[in-house]
């Protein structure tokens, strides 16, 4: 009932919201896209400040503002060279001597298109009207957060700038003689603004070269440094990479660029990709970071990934209704300036399907591709390629220290050893993190042994480092790492923990909690945890795990600790060699199997979950007589399933959730089986089911929507824990027995679209949600007033329903009442009034008089925001409840 009802509610909300948008469309037009069009086509012609809502990629990194030939030929020339030598794109106006009375539009445009303004304030700076106009425009850009200002107080006292004293007082005394007082006042304000900014005072350096070196380093760090700080040090070395990558990404409003990030595994390509995504995210109409393209493409195919890209860019979760072929993707993205990051591409087909050519995307778009294979980029005509080089020694040592010491530099006692270890790891970030994590809080002798292993264990520095770190794990950590790497990569930590807790027991057969080992693996950088609490393992570590598991067992997959490859699993099932004694979870959903296994010979003592959803050809219910620890059974949408043998269910005393929804040929369930742990039973959509099922007295949720059940027997009162029963769409269902009122915990009842239900059900006082729309009920009894917890009552479409009794006034908790289409209702319901009532729908009734409440206040109208808040709250509660039942 809830699912059907919620879909209807959402349809209504969507309709109302769509109507509201239509009515207010003129007010809600987004100026950003219009502005984008204007600025893209007239950027050179119009120097006016752009809206802060549209922040394009900067054309220049730095704009230099200065005054005087002596400054230009001396300090500024050295600064300009140092900036350009470090890959910082700098604007310097060399036409200073030919300046006129007005600042040129091109110069104003250069200011607006720069990320930083370095203002060199010399003694004569304020003498120039040109410089002061420049400064006013710069400070306006700073206020709009379009750029940052870095003042250099070149031979002047910053307090003189702040107060316009000293030489600046003389300059402004001359300016005050000008007739345009407003302009002079704006110059003063701009100068004061700069004076209050902490800048670089040249008087603090004995040599200009040192000042320039530190200034350039500071700019470099701010331009190419982390978008956010990271305790793990993942952005270390990023400024070096970005000095080369930033020019490749530089904006041209009319071109579409594909940028390749190329390098060996473990070199940091994915980290660079994430940094680029974070750094440039807000500069585009839409953006998508698609990780692990290689494996996702193989696993799900191109349509799924195109859907994911469109979902991210258009910020819509459900794109199932969209045609997802490449032509449609091209049509939808041609007009949008987007950032698309494709991480870990290894085949030209992946690029052809996901980013076929630059013509797919709107002007200004950037497509960033990371790969180990240079040939893939060449085949796709990607011309702008950055080869990722290993970290320099200082950077590698800093990253290593973050993991080995949890601080930026090594402890003094371990400095030489740290340098030796870092040297062995070849500047590869992944190896540095893993080895560093394995050495945290280890004694000196352990470090020396580790270094010896690194020196004497072959030539491949990455696998050498990773294998050494794996060998340093204890036995439980090794197994957990292998399970996570090969079976649970990208899975929620809590789910992984629950499954793995079943796999590890002590010598006394007691469960060994795996959380401490998972945390230890995180600390050693063997696995990581995302913000969404998903466990992740680097692809190189996955490769190593596969090698470890498959070592010596390539031709005998049944001998392995675990299976993850489809072909191996299929081979095991086909030859009937899959040892099941350690099987914890079996998921064969959406497969074409007809039977799972034959007979009852399998040892299923550890099986906790069996998922056979949408196995359309499954014609035999699996024998689960030995699966005595099974907790979750899912066989929904198995069209050929006809019956369930008693023997398969009778022993499942730990079964909590049983889902058999939409098994359209299932006619009956075994009776007189009392499963001691069963909490939820889903049989909705089992259209051939005619008898009410009794398999457990502990059941709390029972879904029987759209079945062929005719009667609910009086024995239903045995289900003393029942909280939720849904019978909506049961066209043959007759009135419910009176004993249903004895179900003290029942709070949700669905009887929608049950035309043969003509009597209002007798219910207990705990009922909260009651859905009776489109039933044959004629009247609501006086006892309705006893339902003090009732919050929701839907009787819409009950065309035989008469006026509600006056006792509805007692329903103090009622929040939603729907009588839409009840044509025989002629009197407005006498409601409790007050603030509890959220929505009332009387559309289509025969009420004619003015609708008033008992306290003469206007009753709440059916307003969309109110309904949306009310339903979203209950939807969240419903989803939370469903998750807790999984």
PyMOL commands that set and color helices and strands:
alter all, ss='L'
color gray80, all
select helices_A, chain A and resi 2-23+31-42+69-73+75-85+96-98+105-112+125-127+129-143+158-163+167-175+181-195+202-204+208-224+238-249+269-283+293-300+302-314+326-333+348-354+358-360+374-379+393-404+412-424+429-438+444-455+461-471+475-487+493-500+515-523+539-550+557-559+566-574+646-649+714-718+738-742+782-786+806-810+864-885
alter helices_A, ss='H'
color red, helices_A
select strands_A, chain A and resi 60-65+90-92+114-121+148-153+200-201+257-262+286-290+338-345+366-371+384-387+528-529+535-536+585-587+609-611+632-634+657-659+680-682+701-703+724-726+748-750+769-771+792-794+816-818+839-841
alter strands_A, ss='S'
color yellow, strands_A
deselect
rebuild
show_as cartoon
